[in-house]
Amino acid sequence: MEWFIGIGLGILIGGGIGYLTFYLATRQHRQRLQKAEAEHQARLAAMEKEAQERIQNLEQKAHHKLQEAHRKFHIAEKEAEKRIREKLSKEIEEARQKSKELIAQAEAHLKEADERHKYILALEENLNRRQEQLQIQLSNLQKDFEKLEQQREAQAQRLKELLQREEALGEKEKEVLARLEELAGMSREEAIQQLMENIKAEAEKRAHSHVQQIIEEAKIRAMEESQRIIAITLSRVGVEQSIQHSVTTFPLDSDEHKGRIIGREGRNIRTLESLTGVEIIVDDTPGAIVISCHDPIRREVASRTLQRLLADGRVHPARIEEVVKKVEQEIEQEIREIGHRTLMSLDIRGVAPEIRDLIGKMRFRFSFGQNLLHHSREVARLAAIIAVELGLPREKVKLAKRAALFHDIGKVSEENPELPHALLGMEILKRNKEHPEVLNAVGAHHDEIEMTSIISPIVQVADAISGARPGARRETVEKYIQRIQELENLPKKFPGVIQAYALQAGRELRILVESEKVSDELTDKIAQAVAEEIQNTMQYPGQIKVTVIREKRGIAYAR
């Protein structure tokens, strides 16, 4: 309100000052303006009236604003008072809560102090009781000590008597030894030496027999356990017969298709051979042609291309090129899908795309008559079962299955063909950051490198089981005969060997030795040496049992 009054007073003062200024400025010209003085006075009266009206309006507005300010001030004051009350009530409530907590803590401390006081009283009572017991035990110990002292004196007297008897026995022993040396004709040292030699010979004989018995029992137990694990493993894995193919026979509905395949002046067949890399043999065989190539993927491309061309009816070089490209793309997609399905079926994850594609290519590869993908999946299942039977942790079982699936991956890679497939597979897996134990198992499954992990021999054993089962692999007659001859000739270089025979298709080797030249102990050594020689120098499926036969024959003729 004071602010608005000040504004009004300022306006009034300003108006008065203006009026005086105007009066002084016009005083010199008053005579010239006397005629217009009445008009100026009227105007000044009007202006004064207007100024008064404006001052009244300003005073009214100032009054209204002052009242509004007072009203807002009262509202703000009430809100502030309300907030202060709320804050004070909240602080009072918090103070009450804290006081309750402090009271509860004090009560807890008092309760704990009471419990400690009771505990101290119980300890004092227990200590008093134990002190009484210790006093009783001390008196008993004093009595026992007196008894022990009496026994010690009696033992000392007894020891003195024994020493006297020992001296007497020593003199008598000297007399007996002198008498024995006189009767035996040798000194005491010579008799001890001869007795020790006899005992040593008997001990060596018994030790050798015992060691041989332990070795035989260990072999039997190891054989039984390994047969149990292998039998359980094989019983859980389904196997199938495998045949290796280097050619594909493509059936024809009629011999007229042969001419369409050959084309005018042989253009169709030359185009197909150049694009697929196979050799197509069209002979006099009715209703069929032969597709020959060492690469089964190329044979598959050629076979599918011929099938589509003959079904479509359009056989010419441009169409052949178009169909070959489509078939190659389809086979690449199929390879990826086969690799993905194989990994998913074995629950193997985190595999690089390069490894996945190589696994898919295994579907079209064969090794010793065995389909490489079927063999690798079978080895993976065998390795997992063997690892479980051996009680390995779950992570080791997964690594064994993973390494077993990847163990022959080097056979399908086209890089560095001079490197053994185990080492090549290890390099490929290392490039794709596989686990170190998986790398060692893959590189060592043919003993190219040293085994450093438990899963390495598991993969090697699973690979041997898969390759040695009936129907898994095929062996030519020439190689079979050569292996049997090498097996029979190998033991003949050992002294005392008369003859050796390979039985059960080379799974058992029986060796005949001369009984005069070979002892029973030497028989076991020859069997072990021959078995080690076979392991180091020959390649064979499964295992070979070596049996050395030594017998004494008495021959006489009645004439």
C-alpha positions as CSV (number, residue, x, y, z in Angstrom):
1,M,0.0,0.0,0.0
2,E,2.8,2.4,0.8
3,W,4.4,1.7,-2.6
4,F,1.2,2.7,-4.4
5,I,0.8,5.8,-2.2
6,G,4.4,6.7,-3.0
7,I,3.7,6.4,-6.7
8,G,0.6,8.7,-6.3
9,L,2.6,11.3,-4.4
10,G,5.4,11.1,-6.9
11,I,2.9,11.8,-9.7
12,L,1.4,14.8,-7.7
13,I,4.8,16.2,-6.9
14,G,5.9,15.7,-10.5
15,G,2.8,17.5,-11.7
16,G,3.4,20.4,-9.4
17,I,7.0,20.7,-10.4
18,G,5.9,20.7,-14.0
19,Y,3.3,23.3,-13.4
20,L,5.8,25.7,-11.6
21,T,8.3,25.1,-14.4
22,F,5.6,26.0,-17.0
23,Y,4.6,29.1,-15.0
24,L,8.1,30.4,-14.7
25,A,8.9,29.7,-18.3
26,T,5.8,31.7,-19.4
27,R,6.2,34.6,-17.0
28,Q,8.1,36.7,-19.4
29,H,5.5,36.2,-22.1
30,R,2.5,36.7,-19.8
31,Q,1.5,39.9,-21.5
32,R,1.5,38.2,-24.9
33,L,-0.4,35.3,-23.5
34,Q,-3.0,37.1,-21.4
35,K,-5.5,36.5,-24.1
36,A,-4.9,32.8,-23.9
37,E,-4.6,32.7,-20.2
38,A,-8.2,31.8,-19.6
39,E,-7.9,28.9,-22.1
40,H,-4.7,27.7,-20.4
41,Q,-6.2,27.9,-17.0
42,A,-9.2,25.8,-18.2
43,R,-6.8,23.3,-19.7
44,L,-4.8,23.3,-16.5
45,A,-8.0,22.8,-14.5
46,A,-8.9,19.9,-16.8
47,M,-5.5,18.4,-16.5
48,E,-5.6,18.8,-12.7
49,K,-8.9,17.1,-12.6
50,E,-7.7,14.3,-14.8
51,A,-4.6,13.9,-12.7
52,Q,-6.8,13.7,-9.6
53,E,-8.9,11.1,-11.2
54,R,-5.9,9.1,-12.2
55,I,-4.5,9.5,-8.7
56,Q,-7.8,8.2,-7.3
57,N,-7.7,5.3,-9.7
58,L,-4.1,4.5,-8.8
59,E,-5.0,4.7,-5.1
60,Q,-7.9,2.3,-5.6
61,K,-5.7,-0.1,-7.6
62,A,-2.9,0.2,-5.0
63,H,-5.5,-0.5,-2.3
64,H,-6.8,-3.6,-4.1
65,K,-3.3,-4.9,-4.7
66,L,-2.4,-4.3,-1.1
67,Q,-5.5,-6.2,0.0
68,E,-4.6,-9.1,-2.4
69,A,-1.0,-9.1,-1.0
70,H,-2.3,-9.2,2.5
71,R,-4.6,-12.1,1.6
72,K,-1.7,-14.0,-0.1
73,F,0.5,-13.3,2.9
74,H,-2.1,-14.8,5.3
75,I,-2.4,-17.9,3.0
76,A,1.4,-18.3,2.9
77,E,1.6,-17.8,6.6
78,K,-1.1,-20.5,7.2
79,E,0.7,-22.9,4.8
80,A,4.0,-22.3,6.4
81,E,2.5,-22.9,9.8
82,K,0.9,-26.1,8.5
83,R,4.2,-27.3,7.1
84,I,6.0,-26.5,10.3
85,R,3.4,-28.4,12.3
86,E,3.7,-31.4,9.9
87,K,7.5,-31.3,10.1
88,L,7.4,-31.0,13.9
89,S,4.9,-33.9,14.2
90,K,7.1,-36.0,11.9
91,E,10.2,-35.2,14.0
92,I,8.3,-35.9,17.2
93,E,7.2,-39.2,15.8
94,E,10.7,-40.1,14.7
95,A,12.0,-39.1,18.2
96,R,9.4,-41.3,19.8
97,Q,10.4,-44.2,17.5
98,K,14.1,-43.7,18.3
99,S,13.3,-43.5,22.0
100,K,11.3,-46.8,21.7
101,E,14.3,-48.4,19.9
102,L,16.7,-47.1,22.6
103,I,14.5,-48.4,25.3
104,A,14.3,-51.8,23.5
105,Q,18.1,-51.9,23.1
106,A,18.5,-51.0,26.8
107,E,16.2,-53.8,27.8
108,A,18.1,-56.2,25.6
109,H,21.4,-55.1,27.1
110,L,19.9,-55.5,30.6
111,K,18.6,-59.0,29.7
112,E,22.0,-59.9,28.2
113,A,23.7,-58.6,31.4
114,D,21.4,-60.8,33.5
115,E,22.2,-63.8,31.4
116,R,25.9,-63.1,31.7
117,H,25.6,-62.8,35.4
118,K,23.8,-66.1,35.6
119,Y,26.4,-67.7,33.3
120,I,29.2,-66.3,35.6
121,L,27.5,-67.7,38.6
122,A,27.2,-71.1,36.9
123,L,30.9,-71.0,35.9
124,E,31.9,-70.2,39.5
125,E,29.8,-73.1,40.7
126,N,31.4,-75.4,38.1
127,L,34.9,-74.2,39.0
128,N,34.3,-75.0,42.6
129,R,33.0,-78.4,41.8
130,R,36.0,-79.1,39.5
131,Q,38.4,-77.8,42.2
132,E,37.0,-80.4,44.6
133,Q,37.3,-83.1,42.0
134,L,40.9,-82.1,41.2
135,Q,41.8,-82.3,44.9
136,I,40.4,-85.8,45.1
137,Q,42.3,-86.8,41.9
138,L,45.5,-85.3,43.3
139,S,45.2,-87.4,46.5
140,N,44.6,-90.5,44.3
141,L,47.6,-89.6,42.1
142,Q,49.8,-89.3,45.2
143,K,48.8,-92.8,46.2
144,D,49.4,-94.1,42.7
145,F,52.8,-92.4,42.6
146,E,53.8,-94.2,45.9
147,K,52.7,-97.5,44.3
148,L,54.7,-96.8,41.1
149,E,57.8,-95.9,43.2
150,Q,57.5,-99.3,44.9
151,Q,57.1,-101.0,41.5
152,R,60.1,-99.1,40.1
153,E,62.3,-100.4,43.0
154,A,61.1,-103.9,42.3
155,Q,61.8,-103.6,38.6
156,A,65.3,-102.2,39.3
157,Q,66.0,-105.3,41.4
158,R,64.6,-107.5,38.6
159,L,66.8,-105.7,36.0
160,K,69.9,-106.3,38.0
161,E,69.1,-110.0,38.2
162,L,68.5,-110.1,34.4
163,L,71.8,-108.4,33.7
164,Q,73.6,-111.0,35.7
165,R,71.8,-113.8,33.9
166,E,72.6,-112.1,30.5
167,E,76.3,-112.1,31.3
168,A,76.1,-115.8,32.2
169,L,74.2,-116.6,29.0
170,G,76.8,-114.6,26.9
171,E,79.6,-116.7,28.3
172,K,77.6,-119.9,27.6
173,E,76.8,-118.6,24.0
174,K,80.5,-118.1,23.3
175,E,81.2,-121.7,24.3
176,V,78.3,-123.0,22.1
177,L,79.5,-121.0,19.1
178,A,83.0,-122.3,19.5
179,R,81.7,-125.8,19.7
180,L,79.4,-125.3,16.6
181,E,82.3,-123.8,14.5
182,E,84.4,-126.8,15.5
183,L,81.7,-129.3,14.4
184,A,80.6,-127.4,11.2
185,G,84.1,-126.7,10.0
186,M,83.4,-123.0,9.1
187,S,83.4,-119.8,10.9
188,R,80.3,-117.9,12.1
189,E,80.6,-115.2,9.4
190,E,80.8,-117.9,6.7
191,A,77.7,-119.6,8.0
192,I,75.7,-116.3,8.1
193,Q,76.8,-115.5,4.5
194,Q,75.7,-118.9,3.2
195,L,72.4,-118.6,5.1
196,M,71.8,-115.2,3.6
197,E,72.5,-116.4,0.1
198,N,70.0,-119.2,0.5
199,I,67.4,-116.9,1.9
200,K,68.0,-114.4,-0.9
201,A,67.6,-117.0,-3.6
202,E,64.4,-118.3,-2.0
203,A,63.0,-114.8,-1.7
204,E,63.8,-113.9,-5.3
205,K,62.0,-117.1,-6.5
206,R,59.0,-116.4,-4.3
207,A,58.9,-112.7,-5.3
208,H,59.0,-113.5,-9.1
209,S,56.2,-116.0,-8.6
210,H,54.2,-113.5,-6.6
211,V,54.8,-110.7,-9.1
212,Q,53.8,-112.9,-12.0
213,Q,50.6,-113.9,-10.1
214,I,49.8,-110.2,-9.4
215,I,50.4,-109.3,-13.1
216,E,48.1,-112.1,-14.2
217,E,45.4,-111.1,-11.7
218,A,45.8,-107.4,-12.8
219,K,45.5,-108.5,-16.5
220,I,42.4,-110.5,-15.8
221,R,40.8,-107.7,-13.8
222,A,41.7,-105.1,-16.4
223,M,40.5,-107.4,-19.2
224,E,37.2,-108.0,-17.4
225,E,36.7,-104.3,-16.7
226,S,37.6,-103.2,-20.2
227,Q,35.3,-105.9,-21.7
228,R,32.5,-104.7,-19.4
229,I,32.9,-101.1,-20.4
230,I,33.3,-101.9,-24.1
231,A,30.3,-104.3,-24.0
232,I,28.1,-101.7,-22.3
233,T,29.3,-99.1,-24.8
234,L,28.6,-101.3,-27.8
235,S,25.2,-102.3,-26.5
236,R,24.2,-98.7,-26.4
237,V,25.3,-97.8,-30.0
238,G,23.6,-99.1,-33.1
239,V,26.0,-99.9,-35.9
240,E,25.5,-100.4,-39.6
241,Q,27.5,-102.1,-42.4
242,S,29.6,-99.8,-44.6
243,I,30.9,-100.2,-48.2
244,Q,33.4,-97.9,-49.8
245,H,32.5,-96.5,-53.3
246,S,34.7,-94.9,-55.8
247,V,32.1,-95.1,-58.6
248,T,28.4,-94.4,-58.8
249,T,26.1,-96.3,-61.1
250,F,23.4,-94.1,-62.6
251,P,20.3,-95.9,-63.8
252,L,18.6,-95.0,-67.1
253,D,15.0,-95.5,-68.1
254,S,16.1,-96.4,-71.6
255,D,19.3,-96.6,-73.6
256,E,18.1,-93.7,-75.7
257,H,19.2,-91.4,-72.9
258,K,22.8,-92.4,-73.5
259,G,22.8,-90.6,-76.8
260,R,21.3,-87.5,-75.2
261,I,23.9,-87.5,-72.5
262,I,26.7,-87.8,-75.1
263,G,25.2,-85.1,-77.3
264,R,26.3,-84.1,-80.8
265,E,29.9,-84.8,-81.3
266,G,30.2,-85.5,-77.6
267,R,29.7,-81.9,-76.5
268,N,27.2,-82.7,-73.7
269,I,29.3,-85.3,-72.0
270,R,32.5,-83.2,-72.3
271,T,30.8,-80.2,-70.8
272,L,29.4,-82.2,-67.9
273,E,32.8,-83.8,-67.2
274,S,34.6,-80.5,-67.3
275,L,32.2,-78.7,-65.0
276,T,31.9,-81.5,-62.4
277,G,35.4,-83.0,-62.6
278,V,34.1,-86.6,-63.0
279,E,34.5,-89.3,-65.7
280,I,31.3,-90.6,-67.2
281,I,31.7,-94.1,-68.6
282,V,29.0,-95.0,-71.2
283,D,29.5,-98.7,-72.2
284,D,27.3,-101.5,-73.3
285,T,25.8,-102.0,-69.8
286,P,22.0,-101.9,-70.4
287,G,20.0,-99.3,-68.5
288,A,23.0,-97.7,-66.7
289,I,26.1,-95.5,-67.0
290,V,29.0,-95.2,-64.5
291,I,30.2,-92.0,-62.9
292,S,33.8,-92.4,-61.7
293,C,35.7,-90.0,-59.4
294,H,37.6,-90.2,-56.1
295,D,35.6,-87.2,-54.7
296,P,32.1,-88.4,-53.7
297,I,30.8,-84.8,-53.7
298,R,31.7,-84.4,-57.4
299,R,30.0,-87.7,-58.1
300,E,26.9,-86.5,-56.3
301,V,26.8,-83.2,-58.3
302,A,27.1,-85.1,-61.5
303,S,24.4,-87.7,-60.5
304,R,21.9,-85.0,-59.5
305,T,22.7,-83.0,-62.6
306,L,22.0,-85.9,-64.9
307,Q,18.8,-86.7,-63.0
308,R,17.4,-83.2,-63.5
309,L,18.5,-82.9,-67.1
310,L,16.9,-86.2,-68.1
311,A,13.7,-85.3,-66.2
312,D,13.6,-81.9,-67.8
313,G,14.4,-83.2,-71.3
314,R,16.6,-80.3,-72.3
315,V,20.2,-81.5,-72.5
316,H,22.7,-79.0,-74.0
317,P,25.8,-77.3,-72.8
318,A,24.2,-74.0,-71.6
319,R,21.5,-76.0,-69.7
320,I,24.1,-78.3,-68.2
321,E,26.1,-75.3,-66.9
322,E,23.0,-73.8,-65.4
323,V,21.9,-77.0,-63.7
324,V,25.4,-77.7,-62.4
325,K,25.5,-74.3,-60.6
326,K,22.1,-74.9,-59.0
327,V,23.1,-78.4,-57.8
328,E,26.4,-77.1,-56.4
329,Q,24.5,-74.4,-54.4
330,E,22.0,-77.0,-53.2
331,I,24.7,-79.4,-52.1
332,E,26.5,-76.5,-50.3
333,Q,23.3,-75.7,-48.4
334,E,22.7,-79.4,-47.7
335,I,26.3,-79.6,-46.3
336,R,25.6,-76.8,-43.9
337,E,22.3,-78.3,-42.8
338,I,23.9,-81.7,-42.3
339,G,26.6,-80.2,-40.1
340,H,24.0,-78.2,-38.1
341,R,21.7,-81.2,-37.6
342,T,24.7,-83.4,-36.6
343,L,25.8,-80.8,-34.0
344,M,22.3,-80.4,-32.6
345,S,21.7,-84.2,-32.4
346,L,24.9,-84.6,-30.3
347,D,24.2,-81.4,-28.3
348,I,27.5,-79.8,-29.3
349,R,27.4,-76.0,-29.4
350,G,29.7,-73.1,-30.1
351,V,31.2,-74.6,-33.3
352,A,32.7,-72.3,-35.9
353,P,31.1,-72.2,-39.4
354,E,34.2,-73.7,-41.0
355,I,34.1,-76.7,-38.7
356,R,30.3,-77.1,-39.2
357,D,30.8,-77.2,-43.0
358,L,33.6,-79.8,-42.7
359,I,31.3,-82.0,-40.6
360,G,28.6,-81.7,-43.3
361,K,31.2,-82.8,-46.0
362,M,31.8,-86.0,-44.0
363,R,28.5,-87.2,-45.2
364,F,29.9,-87.7,-48.7
365,R,33.3,-89.1,-47.6
366,F,34.4,-92.7,-46.9
367,S,37.4,-94.1,-45.1
368,F,38.3,-97.8,-45.3
369,G,34.8,-98.4,-46.5
370,Q,33.3,-96.6,-43.6
371,N,31.1,-93.5,-44.0
372,L,33.1,-90.8,-42.3
373,L,30.1,-88.9,-40.8
374,H,28.5,-92.1,-39.4
375,H,31.9,-93.2,-38.1
376,S,32.5,-89.8,-36.4
377,R,29.1,-89.8,-34.8
378,E,29.5,-93.3,-33.6
379,V,32.9,-92.5,-32.1
380,A,31.4,-89.5,-30.4
381,R,28.7,-91.6,-28.8
382,L,31.2,-94.3,-27.8
383,A,33.6,-91.7,-26.3
384,A,30.8,-90.2,-24.2
385,I,29.6,-93.6,-22.9
386,I,33.2,-94.6,-22.0
387,A,33.8,-91.3,-20.2
388,V,30.5,-91.7,-18.3
389,E,31.5,-95.3,-17.4
390,L,34.9,-94.1,-16.1
391,G,33.1,-91.6,-13.8
392,L,34.5,-88.5,-15.4
393,P,32.8,-85.1,-14.7
394,R,30.2,-83.8,-17.1
395,E,32.5,-81.2,-18.6
396,K,35.1,-84.0,-19.5
397,V,32.3,-86.1,-21.0
398,K,31.3,-83.1,-23.3
399,L,34.9,-82.5,-24.3
400,A,35.4,-86.2,-25.1
401,K,32.2,-86.3,-27.3
402,R,33.3,-83.0,-29.0
403,A,36.9,-84.3,-29.7
404,A,35.6,-87.6,-31.0
405,L,33.3,-85.9,-33.5
406,F,36.1,-83.7,-34.7
407,H,38.9,-86.4,-34.7
408,D,38.8,-87.2,-38.5
409,I,38.0,-83.7,-39.7
410,G,41.4,-83.4,-41.4
411,K,40.3,-86.1,-43.9
412,V,37.7,-83.8,-45.5
413,S,39.9,-80.7,-45.7
414,E,41.7,-79.9,-49.0
415,E,44.5,-77.8,-47.5
416,N,48.1,-79.2,-46.9
417,P,47.4,-82.8,-48.1
418,E,51.0,-83.9,-47.1
419,L,50.2,-83.4,-43.4
420,P,48.7,-86.4,-41.5
421,H,45.0,-85.9,-41.1
422,A,45.2,-85.9,-37.3
423,L,47.7,-83.1,-37.2
424,L,45.8,-81.2,-40.0
425,G,42.6,-81.5,-38.1
426,M,44.3,-80.2,-34.9
427,E,45.6,-77.2,-36.9
428,I,42.2,-76.4,-38.3
429,L,40.6,-76.7,-34.8
430,K,43.4,-74.6,-33.3
431,R,42.7,-71.9,-35.9
432,N,39.1,-71.9,-34.8
433,K,40.1,-71.6,-31.1
434,E,38.9,-75.0,-29.8
435,H,39.7,-76.3,-26.3
436,P,43.3,-77.4,-25.7
437,E,42.2,-80.9,-24.5
438,V,40.1,-81.3,-27.7
439,L,43.2,-80.3,-29.8
440,N,45.4,-82.8,-28.0
441,A,42.8,-85.6,-28.4
442,V,42.4,-85.0,-32.2
443,G,46.2,-84.7,-32.8
444,A,47.1,-87.8,-30.7
445,H,44.4,-90.3,-31.8
446,H,47.0,-91.9,-34.1
447,D,50.0,-91.2,-31.7
448,E,51.4,-88.4,-33.8
449,I,51.8,-86.3,-30.7
450,E,52.0,-87.1,-27.0
451,M,48.7,-87.5,-25.0
452,T,48.3,-84.9,-22.3
453,S,44.6,-85.3,-21.3
454,I,42.4,-88.2,-20.1
455,I,40.0,-87.7,-23.0
456,S,42.8,-88.4,-25.6
457,P,43.0,-92.2,-24.9
458,I,39.2,-92.3,-24.7
459,V,38.9,-90.9,-28.2
460,Q,41.6,-93.3,-29.4
461,V,39.8,-96.3,-27.9
462,A,36.4,-95.2,-29.2
463,D,37.9,-94.8,-32.7
464,A,39.5,-98.3,-32.5
465,I,36.1,-99.8,-31.4
466,S,34.3,-98.2,-34.2
467,G,36.8,-99.2,-36.8
468,A,37.3,-102.8,-35.5
469,R,33.7,-103.8,-35.1
470,P,32.4,-106.4,-37.7
471,G,31.4,-104.8,-41.0
472,A,32.9,-101.4,-40.2
473,R,35.8,-101.6,-42.6
474,R,36.9,-103.7,-45.5
475,E,40.3,-105.0,-46.1
476,T,41.7,-106.3,-49.4
477,V,42.8,-109.9,-49.6
478,E,46.4,-108.8,-50.4
479,K,46.7,-106.6,-47.4
480,Y,45.1,-109.3,-45.2
481,I,47.6,-112.0,-46.3
482,Q,50.5,-109.6,-46.0
483,R,49.5,-108.7,-42.4
484,I,49.1,-112.4,-41.4
485,Q,52.5,-113.2,-42.9
486,E,54.2,-110.3,-41.0
487,L,52.5,-111.4,-37.8
488,E,53.7,-115.0,-38.2
489,N,57.3,-114.0,-39.1
490,L,57.7,-111.4,-36.3
491,P,58.3,-113.9,-33.4
492,K,60.9,-116.1,-35.3
493,K,63.7,-113.7,-34.5
494,F,63.5,-114.5,-30.8
495,P,65.7,-117.4,-29.6
496,G,64.1,-120.7,-28.9
497,V,61.0,-120.1,-31.1
498,I,60.1,-123.0,-33.4
499,Q,57.0,-121.8,-35.2
500,A,54.2,-119.2,-35.0
501,Y,50.6,-119.4,-36.2
502,A,48.1,-116.6,-36.7
503,L,44.6,-117.7,-35.7
504,Q,41.1,-116.1,-35.7
505,A,41.9,-113.9,-38.7
506,G,45.0,-112.5,-37.0
507,R,43.4,-111.8,-33.6
508,E,45.5,-114.5,-31.9
509,L,49.2,-115.5,-32.3
510,R,50.4,-118.8,-30.9
511,I,54.1,-119.3,-30.6
512,L,55.8,-122.7,-30.1
513,V,59.2,-122.7,-28.3
514,E,61.7,-125.4,-27.4
515,S,61.4,-126.6,-23.9
516,E,65.2,-127.3,-23.6
517,K,66.1,-123.7,-24.5
518,V,63.3,-121.7,-23.0
519,S,62.4,-121.9,-19.3
520,D,59.0,-121.1,-17.8
521,E,60.1,-117.6,-16.7
522,L,61.5,-116.9,-20.1
523,T,58.1,-117.9,-21.7
524,D,56.4,-114.9,-20.1
525,K,59.2,-112.6,-21.2
526,I,58.9,-113.8,-24.8
527,A,55.1,-113.2,-24.8
528,Q,55.5,-109.7,-23.4
529,A,58.3,-108.8,-25.9
530,V,56.4,-110.1,-28.9
531,A,53.3,-108.1,-27.8
532,E,55.3,-104.9,-27.5
533,E,57.0,-105.6,-30.9
534,I,53.6,-106.0,-32.5
535,Q,52.3,-102.7,-31.0
536,N,55.4,-100.8,-32.1
537,T,55.7,-102.1,-35.7
538,M,52.3,-103.2,-37.0
539,Q,48.9,-101.7,-37.7
540,Y,45.9,-103.9,-36.9
541,P,42.3,-103.5,-35.8
542,G,41.3,-104.4,-32.2
543,Q,43.8,-106.4,-30.2
544,I,46.0,-109.4,-30.8
545,K,46.4,-112.2,-28.1
546,V,49.9,-113.6,-27.9
547,T,50.2,-117.2,-26.5
548,V,53.6,-118.9,-26.0
549,I,53.4,-122.7,-25.7
550,R,56.2,-124.6,-24.0
551,E,55.8,-128.4,-23.6
552,K,58.0,-131.4,-23.0
553,R,57.4,-134.4,-25.3
554,G,58.9,-137.8,-24.7
555,I,59.1,-139.9,-28.0
556,A,60.2,-143.6,-28.2
557,Y,59.8,-146.2,-30.9
558,A,59.0,-149.9,-30.3
559,R,60.6,-152.2,-32.9
